[in-house]
Amino acid sequence: MKKLDSGTDYARFALGEITVIALRDGYVDMPPSRLRQAGDRPFGSDLPAQVDLVAGMLRLSVNAFLIIDRGQHILIDTGAANAWEPTMGLLPHALAEAGVAREKVTTVAVTHTHADHVHGLVAADGTDTFPGLTRLLVPEEEISMFDSIDRLARFGQHRLPLGDGFKLSPCVTARAAHGHEVGHTAFEVSSAGETLLIWGDIVHVPSIQFARPELTWEYDTDQDQARETRQRILSLAAKPNFFVAGSHLEFPGIGKIAKSERAFCYTAL
């Protein structure tokens, strides 16, 4: 996998014969107490020094990823638009900067239904962000959660459930990665002997969760399952020709995993 070109809010990569474009929606600042130790205990004065803070807060990048497979444009996650913090909502600009018309995006799949992953379906002016959308794929365990979001009610006619093993295209497959949310799903993209796993919210705090994957996140619906899923996926990803893409890894959010004796490390591309 190699980078082809980049701008302020996008980075384009080649994965075998597939193009993957990382898109920056922005960032959100969270208190360090969101990071949790065993037993759902927040850190206080014992916060490890390696945790990166900005003005005392955890800064989480918010990324989405566009897959172009034989002309089909598949967007994984949509950012938050104007539904959360004003530091987000850059996705339409990122697409334009990358030279991709929003009308070309015909399939959107979401890793889960949290605000920074689904609300970008609606643009800040209230219109459909992706007017060419024909297929909206939501983890089957979270269909009712999606349907309860008033902002997204207009998409009921396009919304379809997806489960483990669902094929979005010949080269893109859904993989169950539950724990952070009940239906949290990753997407495996494979071409010419290379694999990219777009893993959503497997890691929230990259400065420490690779070294200490047992640490969880306050908003993990099932912290034990989220911990087990993270450790399983990190082990899976630590092999040759395997890359990962994360919603909250520092933009562009794509890199490689290596395993040490007791932990893991991440190297950005």
N, C-alpha and C positions, 0 to 999 in steps of 0.2 A: 504494500500500500504506500502510495507516495502523494505528496502535496503537489498540486498543479499550479494553483494561484490562490491569492487571498486578497481581502480588503479589510476594512475596519470591522465589518459585521458578518463576513462570510469567509469560508475557506473551502476550496474545492480539492477533492482527492480522487485518485483512481484506485479502485479495488478490482483487480483483474480487468474485466471488460465493463465494469459498472462504475458510474460516477456517483460519488457521495458528497453532498455539500453541507457542511456545518453552518448553521444559521444562529446568530446571536440575537436573542430576544431582550437581553439586558441582564440585570442582576437584582438580588434581594438581600438585604442585611437582616440577620437573625441574631438573637442573643446567644451567647455560648451555652446557656442552660439547655438549649435544644439538644445538644450532644449528651448522650446518656451512657452511664456505666451500668454494670450488672445490677439487676433489681430496679431498673428504671430510675436510677439516682442521677440527678444533674451534677455537673461539675460546679465547684465554687472556686475557692482559692487554690484548689488542687488541680486546676486546668493545666494540662501538660504544655510546656513551653513551645513545643513544635507546632501547636495549633495556630494557624495564621489568623490574625484579627485585623480589622480596619476600624479605627476609632472605637475599639472595644467590642466590635461585632463580628460575627461570622459573615463573610460575603460569599454568597452562593451565585455562581454564574447560572443563567437560565438559557439552555441551548435546545435547539430542535435540529432535525437532520432530514435532508431531502435525498432520496434514492432515485436515480434515473437508470432504469433497467429496460433496455431495448425501446427507449422512447417513452415508457410509462413513468410518470412522476408520482412517487409515493412519499408523502410527508409523514414523518414520525414525530408526533407532538406538535403543538401550535403556539406555545408561549401563552402569555396572559392577556395580551392586548391592554385595554385600560381597566381591567377588572380587579387589579390588585395595586401594586406600588407604581408610582410614576417613573421608576427606573426601568420598567419593562415596557413591552409593546413595540419593539424594534423589528419584529419578524418581517412585516411587509417591506420595510426599507432594506433589510438584509437580502431578501429575494431580489429586489430591484438592483441592488448593488452587484449581485451575482449574475445579473442578466437573465433572470428567470421570470417570465410573466406569471402572475398569480393564477391566471386562467388555465395554465398548463397542469396545475395540481388537481388531479382527478380522484386520487385516493388519499385519504388521511387515516392513519391508525394512531391510537393513543396508547401509551404505556399504562396509564391509569387516569382517573378522573379528577385529580387535584387541579386547582385553579390555574397553576402555571403550565399546565399541559393541555387543557381543553378550551379555555376561554378565548384563545386567539382565533377560534373559528369565526368569531364576530369581530369585525374591525371597530376601531374607536368611533367611527362615524355611524355605527349601527348596521352597516351593510355586511353581506357575506364576504369574508376575507378571500375565499376561494370560490368564485362564481362558477367554475367548471366542475365542482365537486359532484361525483356520481356515487362514491362509495365511502362511507364513514365507518371505520371498524373500531369497536369498543370491546374490551375484555368482557366475556359473557357474565362473569360474576359481578360486574359493575354496571350492567345495563340499567338497572333501576336507579342507581346513583346518578348516572348521566341524565336519565329522563326526569329527575327531580330538579334539574338546574333550569330555572325559568329562561335564562338568557339563551339557552340552547334548544328550546322547544321546537324551533323551526326545522331542526335537522332530523326529526323523527322519521321522515320518509326515506332518509339515506342511511340511517344508523343500523348497523348489522353487528351481531355478536361474533367474537373470535375466541378460539380456545387454543390450547397447546397443540402445535403441529399445523395450524392453519397456514396455508400457502397464500401469501399476498401476491406473489409472482413466482415464476420458476426458480428465482434465486433468493427469495425473501420468505422466511418462515418464522411464525410466532413461537416463542418459547416461554412457558410458565416460569415466573420468577416472583412468586407470591411472598407476602410478608409486609412490605412497606404499605401495600394496600391489598385488599382481598383478591383482586384480579391482576395485580401488577404483572406486566408482561414485557419481555425483552424481544428483540427482533434480530434474527440471525441472517446476515447477508453474506452469500458465498459466491465467488467467481474465480475461476482459473487458479484454484488451489489456495486462495486466500479467504479468510473469514473475518467479518466485522460483527460484533455483538453490540447492538444499540440497546443499552441496558437500563434506560430510565433513571430511577432513583436508587440504584444499588449502593452508591456512595454519595453522601451529602458533604462530607468534610474531608477532601482528599489529603490535606496536610497530615491527617492522623489515621483515617480508617483503613488505609492500605497497610500501614504498620501494625494497627490494632483493629482488625476487622470485627472483633467482638463488640466494639462500641456501636451503639444504636442511635436512633433519632427519635425525638419526642413524638413525632407524628407517624411513626411506624405503627400500623394498626395491630400487628402481632410482632413484638420485638424479638421473641425467640425465633420465629420463623424467618424474619428479616435477617437476623444474624446468620442462621443456617444457610439461607439462600446466598448471602454475600460470600460466605466462605466457600460454598460450592462453586459459585460462578467464578470467583477469583482463581480457584484451582483449575477450573476448566479453561480459563483464558490464558494461563501461564504456559503457553506452548508456541512453537514456531508458526509463523504465518497467521497468527490470530491477533486481532486488534479489538479494542473496545471503544465505545462512544458513550459518554455519560451526560445526562441533563445538567448536572451540577459540577462537572469537572471544569477547570479553568478553560475558557474558550481558546481554541475551537473544540475542546472536549474529546479529542481522539488521541489514542496512544496505545502503548503496549504494557502488558503486565509481566513481571518476573517474580519468581518465588525464591525467597531466602529460606534459611533453616526454620524460622519460626513465623515468618510474616510474608508480606508481598511488597513490591514497589512498582510504581507507575512512572513511565517515561512518555511524555507528550511527543507527538509527531510534529 
